Amino acid sequence: MLFLVVALFLSAIAGYLFMQKVSAVDETLGDFATVYVANKSINARQPLRPEDFDEVKVPQQYIQQSAITNMQGIKLENGIFPITKLVTVVPLQKGDLLTLNMLKSDTTLSSDKKRMVMLNRSDKVGFDDVFSYNDRVDIIVTLPNSKSLVYMQKVPVVALAKDPQGNVTGLGLEMTLTEAADFVDKQVNAINIRVLKAPNAEDIKGAEKSTNSEEAAQKLNDQTKPKLPKTGGTPQDDIPEQDTKKQ
């Protein structure tokens, strides 16, 4: 009987120490996050689906910075996309981790009737601003023996070419096939092409909001400004009260 009691006591101590050790390990590992690994082989450029990947819980301190942790909001340079709008640029094998640098949007064009034309900076092609994805640009073309003319306006930028230092060297412009053919002709024959950044809708709304805020502030300032008496002098609110008591 004594041996049984001692055995139970020692078992309880062992269980307690084990739980303490587990808790210490959990504290060391910290919080866990979900990453995704391929559950089958996936070809490059193949449309991706959530069911192509398995969830794996990993301590946050061991997760690669480029690992995907949210399948519905993957942030790329040209926008935020769900996994169903992306493809991989390299083939994946079963068990491969899904990372940001292997993904790109399946298309950058707004419709199947649009095409992308690259315009690279050169001696005769000048960029008059710093451009980003989804910017809108105006194109000014100068032909031989002709004045410069506004050739196209508010053309969407759907791709960027960059040098190793990250400087933009070319723009992918979205236009129809007919517009693209004419623009290529202009690139061949023009003596100069200038690309200007056009204001987008958000820029215009921001400017209007700023102007409205300034006007409202000015109006409020005018309404709260102390009024001067008609005879001039000190504002009415600041005129000291006269002492009516007899000396």
C-alpha positions as CSV (number, residue, x, y, z in Angstrom):
1,M,0.0,0.0,0.0
2,L,2.8,2.4,0.9
3,F,4.5,1.7,-2.5
4,L,1.3,2.5,-4.3
5,V,0.9,5.8,-2.5
6,V,4.6,6.7,-3.2
7,A,4.1,5.8,-6.9
8,L,1.0,7.9,-7.3
9,F,2.8,10.8,-5.6
10,L,5.8,10.5,-7.8
11,S,3.5,10.3,-10.9
12,A,1.7,13.5,-9.9
13,I,5.1,15.3,-9.4
14,A,6.3,14.1,-12.8
15,G,3.0,15.2,-14.5
16,Y,3.3,18.6,-12.9
17,L,7.0,19.1,-13.9
18,F,6.0,18.0,-17.5
19,M,3.3,20.6,-17.7
20,Q,5.6,23.3,-16.4
21,K,8.1,22.3,-19.1
22,V,5.5,22.5,-21.8
23,S,4.3,25.9,-20.6
24,A,7.9,27.2,-20.6
25,V,8.4,25.9,-24.2
26,D,5.2,27.6,-25.3
27,E,6.3,30.9,-23.8
28,T,9.6,30.6,-25.6
29,L,8.0,29.9,-28.9
30,G,5.5,32.8,-28.6
31,D,2.4,33.3,-30.8
32,F,1.7,31.0,-33.7
33,A,0.6,32.1,-37.2
34,T,-0.7,30.3,-40.3
35,V,1.4,29.7,-43.4
36,Y,0.5,27.8,-46.5
37,V,2.2,24.9,-48.2
38,A,1.3,23.3,-51.5
39,N,-0.5,19.9,-51.2
40,K,0.3,18.9,-54.8
41,S,2.5,19.9,-57.7
42,I,1.5,23.2,-59.3
43,N,2.8,24.3,-62.7
44,A,4.0,27.9,-63.3
45,R,1.3,30.3,-64.6
46,Q,-1.4,27.9,-63.4
47,P,-4.3,29.6,-61.7
48,L,-4.2,29.1,-58.0
49,R,-7.0,28.0,-55.6
50,P,-7.2,27.9,-51.8
51,E,-7.7,24.2,-51.9
52,D,-4.2,23.8,-53.5
53,F,-2.6,24.6,-50.2
54,D,-2.6,23.2,-46.6
55,E,-2.5,25.4,-43.5
56,V,0.4,24.9,-41.2
57,K,0.8,26.6,-37.8
58,V,4.3,28.0,-37.2
59,P,5.7,30.2,-34.4
60,Q,5.8,33.8,-35.7
61,Q,9.4,34.2,-34.8
62,Y,10.3,31.5,-37.3
63,I,8.1,32.7,-40.2
64,Q,9.9,34.1,-43.3
65,Q,9.0,37.7,-44.0
66,S,7.9,36.8,-47.5
67,A,5.6,33.9,-46.4
68,I,1.9,34.3,-47.2
69,T,-0.3,34.4,-44.1
70,N,-3.5,35.6,-45.5
71,M,-4.9,34.1,-48.7
72,Q,-7.5,36.8,-49.3
73,G,-5.3,39.9,-49.0
74,I,-2.0,39.3,-50.7
75,K,-0.2,42.6,-51.2
76,L,1.9,42.9,-54.4
77,E,3.5,45.9,-55.9
78,N,0.6,46.6,-58.2
79,G,-2.2,46.0,-55.7
80,I,-3.9,43.7,-53.1
81,F,-5.3,40.4,-54.5
82,P,-6.9,37.2,-53.3
83,I,-5.1,34.0,-54.2
84,T,-7.6,33.2,-57.0
85,K,-6.3,36.3,-58.9
86,L,-2.7,35.2,-58.8
87,V,-0.3,32.7,-60.5
88,T,3.1,31.5,-59.6
89,V,6.1,32.4,-61.7
90,V,7.9,29.1,-60.8
91,P,6.5,25.6,-60.5
92,L,5.7,24.4,-57.0
93,Q,6.2,20.9,-55.5
94,K,4.2,19.3,-52.8
95,G,5.3,20.7,-49.5
96,D,6.7,24.0,-50.9
97,L,6.0,27.1,-48.9
98,L,3.9,29.8,-50.6
99,T,5.9,33.1,-50.6
100,L,5.4,36.6,-51.9
101,N,8.3,36.6,-54.4
102,M,6.9,33.7,-56.4
103,L,3.5,35.3,-57.1
104,K,2.2,37.7,-59.7
105,S,-1.3,38.8,-60.8
106,D,-2.7,36.6,-63.5
107,T,-3.5,39.7,-65.6
108,T,-2.8,43.4,-65.3
109,L,-5.3,44.4,-68.0
110,S,-8.9,45.6,-67.3
111,S,-10.4,43.5,-70.1
112,D,-9.6,41.1,-72.8
113,K,-10.0,43.9,-75.3
114,K,-7.1,45.8,-73.9
115,R,-3.3,45.3,-74.7
116,M,-0.2,46.4,-72.9
117,V,2.5,48.5,-74.8
118,M,5.9,49.1,-73.2
119,L,7.3,52.6,-73.5
120,N,11.0,52.7,-72.3
121,R,12.9,55.8,-71.3
122,S,15.4,56.8,-74.0
123,D,17.0,59.8,-75.6
124,K,13.7,60.7,-77.3
125,V,11.4,59.4,-74.6
126,G,11.3,61.4,-71.4
127,F,9.4,60.8,-68.2
128,D,8.4,64.1,-66.4
129,D,7.6,62.5,-63.1
130,V,8.0,59.4,-60.9
131,F,5.4,56.8,-61.8
132,S,3.7,53.9,-60.0
133,Y,1.2,51.2,-60.7
134,N,-2.3,52.5,-61.5
135,D,-1.1,56.0,-62.3
136,R,-2.6,57.8,-65.3
137,V,-0.4,59.5,-67.8
138,D,-0.7,62.0,-70.7
139,I,1.4,61.5,-73.7
140,I,2.8,64.4,-75.8
141,V,4.3,63.5,-79.2
142,T,6.5,65.7,-81.5
143,L,6.7,64.5,-85.1
144,P,9.2,65.8,-87.7
145,N,8.3,69.2,-89.1
146,S,5.3,69.4,-86.8
147,K,4.3,71.1,-83.5
148,S,4.0,69.0,-80.4
149,L,0.5,67.6,-79.8
150,V,-1.4,65.9,-77.0
151,Y,-1.5,62.4,-78.4
152,M,-3.3,60.5,-75.6
153,Q,-4.7,61.4,-72.1
154,K,-5.2,59.5,-68.9
155,V,-3.6,56.2,-70.1
156,P,-3.4,53.6,-67.3
157,V,0.0,52.4,-66.1
158,V,-0.4,48.6,-65.6
159,A,3.3,47.6,-65.5
160,L,6.7,49.0,-64.6
161,A,10.2,48.1,-65.8
162,K,13.0,48.9,-63.3
163,D,16.8,48.8,-63.2
164,P,18.7,47.0,-60.5
165,Q,18.6,50.2,-58.4
166,G,14.8,50.3,-58.5
167,N,14.5,53.2,-60.8
168,V,11.6,53.1,-63.3
169,T,13.0,52.7,-66.8
170,G,9.8,51.8,-68.7
171,L,6.0,51.9,-68.4
172,G,3.5,49.3,-69.5
173,L,0.5,51.3,-70.9
174,E,-3.0,49.9,-71.4
175,M,-4.8,50.6,-74.6
176,T,-6.9,49.0,-77.3
177,L,-5.2,47.0,-80.1
178,T,-6.0,49.8,-82.6
179,E,-4.5,52.4,-80.3
180,A,-1.5,50.2,-79.7
181,A,-0.8,49.9,-83.4
182,D,-1.0,53.7,-83.9
183,F,1.2,54.3,-80.8
184,V,3.9,51.9,-82.0
185,D,3.9,53.9,-85.2
186,K,4.3,57.1,-83.3
187,Q,7.2,55.6,-81.3
188,V,9.0,54.8,-84.5
189,N,8.5,58.1,-86.3
190,A,8.4,60.7,-83.4
191,I,11.4,62.8,-82.7
192,N,10.3,63.3,-79.1
193,I,7.8,61.7,-76.7
194,R,7.1,63.1,-73.3
195,V,5.1,61.4,-70.6
196,L,3.3,63.4,-67.9
197,K,1.5,62.2,-64.8
198,A,-2.2,62.9,-65.0
199,P,-4.2,63.5,-61.8
200,N,-6.3,60.5,-60.9
201,A,-9.8,60.6,-59.2
202,E,-8.3,60.2,-55.7
203,D,-5.9,63.2,-56.2
204,I,-8.8,65.4,-57.4
205,K,-11.1,64.3,-54.5
206,G,-8.2,65.0,-52.1
207,A,-7.6,68.5,-53.5
208,E,-11.3,69.3,-53.4
209,K,-11.6,68.1,-49.8
210,S,-8.6,70.2,-48.9
211,T,-10.1,73.3,-50.6
212,N,-13.4,72.8,-48.9
213,S,-11.8,72.4,-45.5
214,E,-9.9,75.6,-46.0
215,E,-13.0,77.5,-47.1
216,A,-14.9,76.2,-44.1
217,A,-12.1,77.2,-41.7
218,Q,-12.0,80.7,-43.3
219,K,-15.8,81.1,-43.0
220,L,-15.7,80.0,-39.3
221,N,-12.9,82.4,-38.6
222,D,-14.9,85.3,-40.2
223,Q,-18.0,84.4,-38.1
224,T,-16.1,84.3,-34.8
225,K,-14.0,87.4,-35.5
226,P,-14.8,90.2,-32.9
227,K,-16.9,93.0,-34.4
228,L,-15.7,96.6,-34.2
229,P,-18.1,99.4,-33.3
230,K,-19.4,101.5,-36.1
231,T,-17.4,104.5,-34.7
232,G,-14.2,102.5,-34.7
233,G,-11.9,101.9,-31.9
234,T,-11.9,99.0,-29.4
235,P,-14.0,95.9,-30.1
236,Q,-17.3,96.1,-28.2
237,D,-16.5,93.0,-26.1
238,D,-13.3,94.7,-24.9
239,I,-14.7,98.1,-23.8
240,P,-14.3,98.4,-20.1
241,E,-17.4,99.0,-18.0
242,Q,-17.7,102.5,-16.6
243,D,-17.8,103.0,-12.9
244,T,-21.2,104.5,-12.1
245,K,-20.5,105.0,-8.4
246,K,-20.2,108.6,-7.2
247,Q,-16.9,109.6,-5.7
